[in-house]
């Protein structure tokens, strides 16, 4: 029953403590030095991912499945770059989440709740920051976390602006998340999470291209972000068309 503002304040305090403990986004590649904006972006990333995982935990199996696939992708990335500590933590989190996932599938025998999804979101955000903490600042370490967590990031971003434009508190709950919209189309919970997993897995696979083709990175990153934006736009367009067709029927 903790109010959203109190939760947010606690998250900001925790993020500040972690920032001054060394979990920092200081620069992006060799070009952009964030300077005083470092603390702002770091706190935004930690709080954003923490709440993004919490927000998609509105359907059995969804949050735990997204975390598992995300951590699995990070394991391959970090092992390829010989970042042992981060890959070890990603394996541990992936394995423990997978064990939970089988009991969390619809209809769930156990659920995450806030006390499960918020700490998991925090752990994922810290695992993605660990390579930066160890001096790895290549663009790949910013690209991969965004892509592996694209579904919760998109869902949270759309939810924030959707509520803000309606004059509603952005931290209040609603039933217009992606999983809710798919469910309203008549899909079962199992089919809904399967579709979202397939989309997430597709993006994960595309993000692995620069990991194993490092020479592509300098020119690949801008093109890849355009590719992601086009793909997201197409998916949103298809969803809206299906929704409009169902409403007309």
N, C-alpha and C positions, 0 to 999 in steps of 0.2 A: 504493500500500500504506500510505498515511498513516492512522493510527488516527483514528476519529471524534472523540475528545476533542481531539486535536491540531488537526484541521480546525476544530472549534468554537472553540478558543482563538484560532487565527489569524483566524477570522471576527470574533470579538469585538474583537480588537485593531484590525482594519481598520475595523469599524463605529465604534469610538471615535474613531479618527483622522478619519473622515468627519464624525462629529458635531461635533467641535471645529473642522472646516473650514467648517461652516455648514449642513450637511445636517441640519436639525433639525425635529422635530414639536413646536412650542412650544405650540400651542393648536388647538382644534377649533372653527371658527367664531368667533363673538363671545361665546360663552357659557362655554366650558371652557378655562381656563388650566392647562396641565399642570404648570407649576412644576418641582419636582424630578423628577417622573415623565417629563419630556421625554426625557431621555437614555435611560431604560429603554425607553420606547415606540419611540424611534427605532432603537435597537440591535435590539430585537425585530423591527421591521419589516424592516430591512436583512437580518438573519440569516434571518428567516422566509421572505422572498421568494427569497433566494439559494438556500436549501435546498429550497424548494417546487419551483422549476424543476428542480433536480437530481433530486428524487424522482420527478417525472413523466417523467423521461427514461429510462423503462424500456421504451419501445416506439418503434420507428423513426418519426420524423416528428412525434411528439406534442409534445415540448417546443418545438421550433422553430416548429411551427404555432401553438401557444398564444401564444408570444412575438410572432409576426407579427400575429395578430389583436388582441392586447392593445395593441401599439404603434400599430397602425392606428387603433384607437379613441381612444387618447390624442392622436394627431395631430389628429383632428377636434375634440376637446375643447379642446386648447390653441390651435388656430388660431381657433376661435370666440371664445376669450377673449383673443386677441392676445398669447399667450405664445410669442414667436418662438423663443427659445433651446431650450426644452423640446420644442417641436414639431419643430424641426430635428433634434435628437438622436433623437427618436422615429422620424422618417422614415428617418434613416441606419440605425438599428438594424433597423427593419422591412425596409428594402430589402436589407441584407446578410443578414438571416435568411432572407428569401424566396429569395435566390440559393442559399443553403445548403439550404433546405427541399426543393427539387426533387431533390437528390442524397441526401437523408436519408429520402425516402419509402420504405416497405417494398417490396422488400428494399433496405436502405440500402447505398449505395456508400461513404458516409462517415458517421461518427457523431460526436456531441458529446463523450461521455465527461465525466468530472469537470472536466477542464481547459477544456471548452466550456460546459457547463451552469452551473457555478458563477459564472464571470465574466458570463455572460449574465443570470443571475438578479440579480447585483449591479448591473449596468447598468440593468436594468428598475426596480429599487428606487430607484436614484438619480434616474432620469428622473421618477418619480412624486413624489420629494421636491423636485425643482428649483423648482416653482412656490411651494412653501412657503418655500424659501430666498429667494425674491424677494418675499415678503410677501403672497402670495395665500393666504388662510386660510379661504375660503368652504368650506362643507360639501361642495361638489361635488368638491373636490380630494382629499377623503378617500373619498368614495363611489365615484367612477369607478375608481381603482386597485384597490379591493377587488373590485368587480364584474368588471372585465376579467381579474383574476387569480383569480376565484372557484374555478375547478376545481383549480388547484394548491394554493390556500389550504385548500380543503375536504379535499383528499386528504391534505395534510400534517397537518392538525389531527386527522382521523380516525386516521391512522397513528400519531401521537404518543400519543393516548389509548388506542388499541387495544393498543399494545405496553406502555404503562405499566400498564394494568389487568391484563395477563398477567404482569407482573413482569419484562418483557424490557426491555433497554436501548432507549429510544426512537429511538436513532440507528442501530440495526441494521437490516438489510434484511429484507424479507419479500415474499411474493407475493400480497398482499391489497389492493393498490392498485386503484383503479377500473378501470384498463386491464387489469389481471390478471383481475379478476372478470368483465369483459365477455368476455375471451378464453376463460375457462373455460366460458362459456355456448356456446362453439362458433363465436364470431365470428372472422373473419379479422382480422389486424392492420389492414388497410385499412378494414374496416367499423368496427372499434373506434375508431380515431382519427377517423373521419368522424362517428360518433355524438357523441364528446366535443367535436369542433369545432362541431357543430350546437348542442349545449347551450351552449357558451361563446359562440357567435355570438348566440344567442337572448338571453342575459343582457346582452351588449354592446349589442344594439339597445334593450332596455328601459332601459338606463342612459343612453341618449342623450336620453331624453324631457326630463329636467330641464336638459340642456345647452342645448337650443333653446327651452325654455319656462321661462326663469329665474324667472318669477313663481310657479311651482309649488313652488320649493325649500323655503320655510319649513314648509309643511304636508306636503310630498311625502316628505321624507326618512324620517320614522318609518314612514309607510305603506309606503314602498318596501321598507324593511328587513323588515317583516312579510311583504310579498309575496315577497321573496327566500327567507325562512325557509320559507314554505309551499311554494314551488316546490322547494326543496332536499329538504324532507321527502317530498314526493310522488315525486320522482325516486328517493330512497333506498328508499321503500316499494315502488315498482314493481320496482326491481332485486332487492330481497329476495324479493318474491313470485315473480319469474321463477326465481331461484336455488332457492327451496324447491320449486317445481313441477318443476324439472329433477332435483333430488335424489330426489323421490318417484318420478319416472319411472325 
